[in-house]
């Protein structure tokens, strides 16, 4: 397997992990507090997507 394909697969896995974690921890955790499971799940998926993006596209310092 080429390095490019391995990197693409690892990025996809990181996104999936972050989105799932956001859905479970934030989305379902805030469900009872907000009173709307759908809205809190959407917030969790959005938070997980942002976290995944920041992890993958993190530029190292100088």
N, C-alpha and C positions, 0 to 999 in steps of 0.2 A: 504494500500500500504506500502511495506517495505521501510525502509530508503535507502537501496541500490538502489532500483528501482527509488525512488524519486530523488536521487542524479544523477543517470544516465540520467533521463529525463531532469533535470535542466541543466546538462552539454550539452546535445544535443541542448537545446534551446539557450544556450549562444553561442555555435558555430554558429547556424543558424542566430542569431541576429548580431553577429560580421561579418559574411561573407556577409550578406545582406547590412549592413551599409558600409562595405568596397566597395562593388560593386557599391552602389549608390553614396556615397560621393567621393571616390577616383576614381573609374572606370569611371563613367560617367562625373565626374567633370574634369578629365584630358583628356577626349576624344578630345575636340576641340584643346587643347594645343598640344597634341602629334600627332593629325591628324589620329589616328588609334583607333577606338573605341574598337576593339577586344583586342588589346594589353593592353590598359588602363583598360579594364574590368578584364583581367587576373591579372594585377598588383593589382587591388582593391580587388579581391577575395583572392589573396595571402596575402595581408596586413591584411585583415579581419581574415583569418585563423591563422596567426601568433598572432594577438591580442587575438583571442579566446583561443588559446593554452596558452598564457602567463597569461590570466585571470584565467583560470581553474587550471593550474598547478602552481599557485603562492604559493611558500612556505613562510609561515610567519617567521618572524625573531625570535630571541631567546626570 
